[in-house]
Amino acid sequence: MSLSLPILILAILFALSLVALGIVYRRGQTLEARLGELSERAQNRRTLEDRVQSLAIQHHAMTTVTEAAYNALLLVNSDHQVLTMNAAARTLFNQPGDWKARTESLISLTLNHELDDLVAATLESGDEMITQQVMFHAQPYRVRVLCTESPDGPLIAIALEDISEIHRLGRARRDMVANISHELRTPITSIRLLVDTLTRGAIRDPKKAAPLVEKIAIETDTLQQMAQELLDLSMIESGRAEFKLIAVGMRDIADDAFRRLSEMAERYHLTIENQIDPAVRVLADAEMITRVLTNLLHNAIKFTPEGGEIRMASLPGDEWITIMVTDSGPGIPIVERQRIFERFYRADRARQGGGTGLGLAIAKHIVEAHGGRIWADDPPLRSDGVGGAHICFTLPTAES
């Protein structure tokens, strides 16, 4: 009896221990499962955070790209409400830089019914891209509209590309082709008529043949000059022309250009004044800049009435020197000042003298190759109230 009681107690304690171990084991399994669940949640959270961060980076990158785009970009929902637009679109539609999406409709923001109709047509057609030309502020724009699906419904992306420069270049190309045809037709027709005259018998009369042959030579020189200037222009535009930039006195270049045309100026009793400061020195290719001034002086001589004046002057600057050629002729209309530097462009053929119509185009490209710019401006009025043409161009100073 005395031994059975301790044994019974030990048995009860052992049983209780087993129960306790079972409870601990089960709690351990529950805790392990809980820890596993928490670990999985943490992993999912990290994955979600990484995904959110990745999406944020992608969104920032896309926003940066759209903000940097030249084209105006807009995103519109199915109710024609503008959700977002880039900087180019805000500028086009006169919106502030801090513009935020509101419930503003596309028609109220753009004031353009054609664009609103394109959005409606795109919603009807589905995922088919629609392209059309639309006018904004009297400028042509190529508009592309595309519909895409999102969890919140259809979204319409709109891209507007300014094609006014393409239109201008197309017009300039057509004008150039027409002008080349005109310039070639004149000497070729003259040569043909002179040759016909010679073949009909004038060649047998030395007194008649000699002046006709001389005229043929003059027309041939015109064709050769045109071909050479076209080649020179092509070389300069393509960057194949070599420029040797050295420090040179601008007045010396002007004197050289004047000497080349002094006989022509005397023939029309014109006075050419070189008012360029002898101290002005530029970083330039002397021969090329002499050609620029020669072309400008040649034009001034052609358009200045007999007994008129032509002045060459300079305006100093820290890094750039402005050279000005001013005559007392009829001047250049404001509407023509942007186009006179195009190939073969002539504002008024009726009062044009000889030449190929390439001089100002060549001058423009030579000046730009030096890093400068050339333009036509309002001339300073003289005491007699006469203005005339006023062509300016810039060159880097020798010190710069």
C-alpha positions in Angstrom: 0.0 0.0 0.0 2.9 2.2 0.9 4.5 1.6 -2.5 1.4 1.8 -4.7 0.7 5.4 -3.7 4.0 6.8 -4.9 3.8 4.8 -8.1 0.2 6.1 -8.6 1.4 9.6 -8.1 4.3 9.1 -10.5 1.9 7.7 -13.1 -0.4 10.7 -12.7 2.5 13.1 -13.0 3.8 11.3 -16.1 0.4 11.4 -17.6 0.1 15.1 -16.9 3.6 15.6 -18.4 2.5 13.8 -21.6 -0.6 16.0 -21.7 1.5 19.1 -21.2 3.9 18.0 -23.9 1.0 17.4 -26.3 -0.3 20.8 -25.6 3.1 22.4 -26.1 3.6 20.5 -29.3 0.2 21.5 -30.6 0.9 25.1 -29.7 4.3 24.9 -31.3 2.7 23.6 -34.5 0.1 26.4 -34.3 2.8 29.0 -33.7 4.9 27.6 -36.5 1.9 27.7 -38.8 1.2 31.2 -37.7 4.8 32.2 -38.2 4.7 30.7 -41.7 1.5 32.6 -42.4 3.1 35.8 -41.2 6.2 35.1 -43.2 4.2 34.5 -46.3 2.2 37.7 -45.7 5.5 39.6 -45.2 6.8 38.1 -48.4 3.6 39.0 -50.2 3.8 42.5 -48.8 7.4 42.9 -49.9 6.4 41.6 -53.3 3.5 44.0 -53.4 5.7 46.9 -52.3 8.3 46.0 -54.9 5.5 45.9 -57.5 4.1 49.2 -56.3 7.6 50.7 -56.4 8.2 49.3 -59.9 4.8 50.7 -61.1 5.7 54.1 -59.5 9.1 54.1 -61.4 7.3 53.1 -64.6 4.7 55.8 -64.1 7.4 58.4 -63.3 9.3 57.3 -66.4 6.2 57.5 -68.6 5.3 60.9 -67.2 8.8 62.2 -67.9 8.7 60.9 -71.5 5.3 62.5 -72.1 6.3 65.8 -70.6 9.5 65.8 -72.7 7.6 65.0 -75.9 7.2 67.6 -78.6 3.8 66.4 -79.5 0.7 67.4 -77.5 -0.6 64.3 -75.7 -4.0 63.9 -73.9 -5.9 61.1 -72.2 -9.7 61.3 -72.3 -12.3 58.9 -70.8 -15.5 57.7 -72.4 -17.4 60.8 -71.1 -14.9 63.0 -73.1 -13.4 64.3 -69.8 -9.7 65.1 -69.9 -7.8 63.0 -67.4 -4.2 64.1 -68.1 -2.1 66.0 -70.7 1.5 66.8 -71.1 3.4 70.2 -71.2 3.0 70.5 -74.9 -0.7 70.1 -74.7 -1.0 72.6 -71.8 0.9 75.1 -73.9 -1.2 74.5 -77.0 -4.5 74.9 -75.1 -3.2 77.8 -72.9 -3.5 75.9 -69.6 -1.3 76.6 -66.5 1.7 74.4 -65.8 0.1 73.1 -62.6 -3.0 72.0 -64.3 -4.7 69.0 -62.6 -7.4 66.7 -63.9 -10.9 67.8 -63.1 -14.2 67.1 -64.7 -13.4 69.4 -67.6 -14.6 68.3 -70.9 -12.5 68.0 -74.0 -14.6 70.5 -76.0 -14.4 73.2 -73.2 -10.7 72.8 -72.9 -9.8 72.7 -76.6 -12.8 74.7 -78.1 -12.5 72.4 -81.1 -15.5 70.4 -82.3 -13.4 68.4 -84.8 -11.3 66.9 -82.1 -14.4 66.1 -80.0 -15.9 64.4 -83.0 -12.8 62.3 -83.5 -13.0 61.0 -79.9 -16.7 60.0 -80.5 -15.7 58.3 -83.8 -12.9 56.4 -82.0 -15.2 55.2 -79.3 -17.5 53.8 -82.0 -14.8 52.1 -84.0 -13.1 50.4 -81.0 -9.4 49.9 -81.2 -8.9 51.3 -84.7 -6.6 54.3 -84.8 -8.0 57.4 -86.5 -5.7 60.0 -88.1 -6.9 63.4 -89.4 -5.6 66.9 -89.9 -7.1 69.6 -87.7 -6.4 73.3 -87.5 -5.4 75.0 -84.1 -4.6 78.7 -83.9 -4.4 78.8 -87.8 -1.7 76.1 -87.7 -2.2 72.5 -89.2 -1.9 69.6 -86.8 -1.9 65.9 -87.6 -4.1 64.2 -85.0 -3.9 60.5 -84.0 -6.7 59.1 -81.8 -6.6 55.5 -80.3 -9.0 53.8 -77.9 -7.9 51.3 -75.3 -9.7 49.4 -72.6 -9.0 49.8 -68.8 -10.6 48.5 -65.6 -12.5 51.8 -65.4 -13.7 51.7 -69.0 -12.5 52.9 -72.4 -9.6 55.4 -72.5 -8.8 57.5 -75.6 -5.3 58.6 -76.2 -4.9 61.8 -78.4 -1.6 62.9 -80.0 -1.3 66.2 -81.9 1.7 66.9 -84.1 2.4 70.4 -85.4 3.0 69.9 -89.2 3.3 73.6 -90.1 7.0 73.3 -90.7 6.4 70.3 -93.0 4.0 72.4 -95.0 6.5 75.2 -95.1 9.3 72.9 -96.3 6.9 71.4 -98.9 6.0 74.8 -100.2 9.7 75.8 -100.3 10.5 72.7 -102.2 7.8 73.3 -104.8 9.0 76.9 -105.1 12.6 75.8 -105.5 11.7 73.4 -108.3 9.7 76.0 -110.0 12.5 78.6 -109.6 15.2 76.2 -110.9 13.0 75.5 -113.9 12.6 79.2 -114.5 16.3 80.0 -114.0 17.4 77.2 -116.3 14.8 78.0 -119.0 15.9 81.6 -119.5 19.6 80.9 -120.5 18.7 77.7 -122.3 16.1 79.4 -124.4 18.5 82.3 -125.2 21.2 79.8 -126.2 18.7 77.9 -128.4 17.6 81.1 -130.2 21.2 82.2 -130.7 22.2 78.8 -132.1 19.1 78.8 -134.4 20.1 82.3 -135.7 23.7 81.1 -136.4 22.5 77.9 -138.2 20.2 79.9 -140.4 23.1 81.7 -142.0 24.5 84.2 -139.5 27.5 82.0 -138.8 28.8 82.8 -142.3 28.8 86.5 -141.5 31.6 87.3 -139.1 30.1 90.6 -138.1 26.9 88.9 -137.0 28.4 85.7 -135.7 30.9 87.3 -133.3 28.3 89.0 -131.0 26.0 86.0 -131.1 28.8 83.7 -130.0 29.7 86.2 -127.3 26.1 86.2 -126.0 26.1 82.3 -126.0 29.3 82.5 -123.9 27.6 84.8 -121.4 24.6 82.6 -121.1 26.9 79.6 -120.7 28.7 81.4 -117.9 25.3 81.9 -116.2 24.6 78.2 -116.4 28.1 77.4 -115.1 27.7 79.9 -112.2 24.4 78.4 -111.3 25.7 74.8 -111.3 28.8 75.9 -109.3 26.6 77.7 -106.7 24.3 74.8 -106.4 27.3 72.5 -105.8 28.8 75.0 -103.2 25.4 75.2 -101.4 25.1 71.4 -101.3 28.7 71.1 -100.0 28.0 73.7 -97.2 24.7 72.2 -96.2 26.1 68.7 -96.0 29.0 69.8 -93.9 31.6 68.8 -96.5 32.9 72.3 -97.1 36.1 73.1 -95.2 36.2 76.2 -93.0 39.5 77.5 -91.7 38.7 79.7 -88.7 41.4 82.3 -87.8 41.5 85.7 -86.1 41.1 88.2 -89.0 40.2 91.9 -89.3 36.6 92.4 -90.4 37.4 95.7 -92.1 40.0 94.0 -94.3 37.4 91.4 -95.4 34.9 94.3 -96.2 37.6 96.1 -98.2 38.3 93.0 -100.2 34.5 92.5 -101.0 34.3 96.1 -102.0 37.2 95.8 -104.4 35.6 92.9 -106.2 32.4 95.0 -106.9 33.9 98.5 -107.2 33.6 98.6 -111.0 29.9 97.6 -110.8 29.2 100.2 -108.2 31.0 102.9 -110.3 28.9 101.9 -113.3 25.7 102.8 -111.4 27.3 105.9 -109.7 26.8 104.3 -106.2 28.7 105.3 -103.1 29.8 102.4 -100.8 31.0 103.4 -97.3 33.0 101.0 -95.2 32.2 102.1 -91.6 33.4 98.9 -90.0 35.7 99.7 -87.0 39.4 98.8 -88.0 39.8 97.3 -84.5 37.1 94.7 -85.0 38.6 91.2 -85.3 36.5 88.1 -85.8 37.1 84.3 -85.7 36.2 83.3 -89.3 37.2 81.9 -92.6 38.2 85.1 -94.4 37.4 83.8 -97.9 34.0 82.5 -97.0 33.0 85.7 -95.2 34.3 87.7 -98.1 31.9 85.7 -100.2 29.0 86.5 -97.8 29.7 90.3 -98.0 30.2 90.1 -101.8 26.7 88.5 -102.2 25.1 91.1 -99.9 26.8 94.0 -101.7 25.9 92.6 -105.1 22.2 92.5 -104.0 22.5 96.0 -102.6 24.0 97.3 -105.9 21.2 95.6 -107.9 18.4 97.2 -105.9 19.9 100.6 -105.1 18.8 103.4 -107.6 21.6 105.2 -109.5 23.4 107.7 -107.3 22.3 105.9 -104.1 24.4 104.8 -101.0 25.4 101.5 -99.5 26.9 101.3 -96.0 28.8 98.5 -94.2 29.0 98.9 -90.5 29.7 96.9 -87.3 28.1 96.7 -83.9 30.5 95.5 -81.2 29.7 92.8 -78.6 31.5 90.7 -76.0 31.3 87.4 -77.9 29.5 88.3 -81.2 30.1 91.0 -83.7 27.1 92.2 -85.8 27.9 93.2 -89.4 25.3 95.3 -91.2 24.9 96.1 -94.9 22.3 98.9 -95.6 21.3 100.4 -98.9 19.0 103.2 -100.0 16.9 101.0 -102.3 13.2 100.1 -102.0 13.8 97.8 -99.0 12.4 94.3 -98.3 8.7 93.8 -97.3 8.3 92.4 -93.8 6.3 89.4 -95.1 9.3 88.4 -97.4 12.1 88.8 -94.9 11.9 85.2 -93.7 12.0 83.7 -97.2 14.7 85.7 -99.0 17.3 83.3 -97.8 15.7 80.3 -99.5 17.1 78.9 -102.7 16.0 80.8 -105.8 13.4 82.7 -103.8 12.7 86.2 -105.2 10.2 88.6 -103.7 9.7 90.5 -106.9 10.9 89.2 -110.1 9.9 92.2 -112.1 12.6 94.4 -110.5 15.3 91.7 -110.2 18.6 92.1 -112.0 20.9 89.3 -113.1 22.0 86.5 -110.8 21.1 82.9 -109.9 19.0 83.6 -106.8 21.3 81.5 -104.7 23.5 84.3 -103.2 21.5 84.8 -100.0 21.0 81.1 -99.4 24.8 80.5 -99.6 25.4 83.5 -97.3 23.0 82.1 -94.8 24.6 78.7 -94.6 28.1 80.2 -94.4 27.2 82.4 -91.5 25.4 79.5 -89.7 28.5 77.3 -90.2 30.4 80.0 -88.2 27.8 79.6 -85.4 26.2 83.0 -86.3 22.8 84.0 -87.8 21.7 86.3 -90.6 18.5 88.2 -90.9 16.7 91.2 -92.6 15.7 94.0 -90.3 14.2 97.5 -90.3 16.9 99.9 -91.5 17.9 103.0 -89.6 16.3 106.0 -91.3 18.6 108.6 -92.7 18.1 112.4 -92.5 16.1 112.3 -95.8 13.7 109.6 -94.4 14.9 106.9 -96.8 15.3 103.4 -95.3 16.2 100.7 -97.8 17.3 97.1 -97.2 19.1 96.3 -94.0 20.8 92.9 -93.7 22.6 91.9 -90.5 24.7 88.9 -89.6 26.8 87.9 -86.6 30.3 86.4 -86.2 32.2 85.3 -83.2 34.8 87.7 -81.9 38.5 86.7 -82.1 38.7 86.7 -78.3 35.7 84.4 -78.0 
